[in-house]
Amino acid sequence: MQDQRKTEIRVGITVVIGLLIFIWILGWAKNFSLSSNQKTILVKFNSVSGLEKGDYVAVNGVRKGFVEDFNIQGDNVIVKLSIDNDVKLKKDATFAISMLDLMGGKKVNINPGTSSEHLNYNEIQNGIFYADIPEVMSMLGSVEGDIPNIIKDVKITLTSLNNYLSDNNLNANIKTSISNLSKASRKLNILLDENRDGIKQLTENTVKLTENVNNFMDENKTSLNKSIEELRIVLSKTDSLLSKVNVFSDEIKNKKNNVGKILYDEKLYDNLSQSLTQLNELTKILIEQLKGKGVNVDANIF
């Protein structure tokens, strides 16, 4: 009786341990957890083809969470991710859906980023969807009808290119051009060999000329600076003189000085014209008297 009781206790303990192991494996597979050591992130994707709830989330290749839920908003899908609290994400973190392996399946890869600012978990992040093999095959199927036309166009292009390259005249022209280029290269080499000494002398003279100019500049730096300063002073004085001439000219035009008053005084001009007229008449009278009986002078001295 006692042995039977021990057996029942052992069987019970075995069953309990088996149930605990089963629950632990199921929780691990379905990402169930009794503790609240997870935080959520909302990520927006334009497509989540193949991604399912429970698919795992990797941070730099290490599993750190799972896909918790989906929510469709217009043309986009909002994916709710649950990740471990020890994961530190930065503001420039990136989220991408990629193929799990060649057998299929999807996962969400997270690059935590390198920014100095932390990620705002209250904002919806933008994600990238990487097409896998089925997606690529689907895209190829959409262009299946265009493939024969593309192959036909490529065939026509290759045929035209072949005809172009097999043209005897073109081949002859290419050979002639290459021959001429080779001759020109040989002549250039001969020219350089024949004038090597002259080129060397020209280079040496250029170096000497540069050294002489540098020496001249160094030796006459003070004089040159003084000449430039004197030239600057002359230019400054010339500018001042021109300003004064302009002021003087304006004063003449505005009759603010004696020269202006004389040049622009109409009364003075009329008087001068009248005086010249009278002088002209007096000169005529004197000339007529000199040609006749002389000059009659009627003067009362006392």
Secondary structure, DSSP 4 states (H G I P E B T S, - for coil): -HHHHHHHHHHHHHHHHHHHHHHHHHHHHHT--SS--EEEEEEEES--TT--TT-EEEETTEEEEEEEEEEEETTEEEEEEEEETT---BTT-EEEEEEEETTEEEEEEEE----SSBP-TTSPEEEEE---HHHHHHHHHHTGGGHHHHHHHHHHHHHHHHHHHT-HHHHHHHHHHHHHHHHHHHHHHHHHHHTHHHHHHHHHHHHHHHHHHHHHHHHTHHHHHHHHHHHHHHHHHHHHHHHHHHHHHHHHHTT-SHHHHHHH-HHHHHHHHHHHHHHHHHHHHHHHHHHTT---------
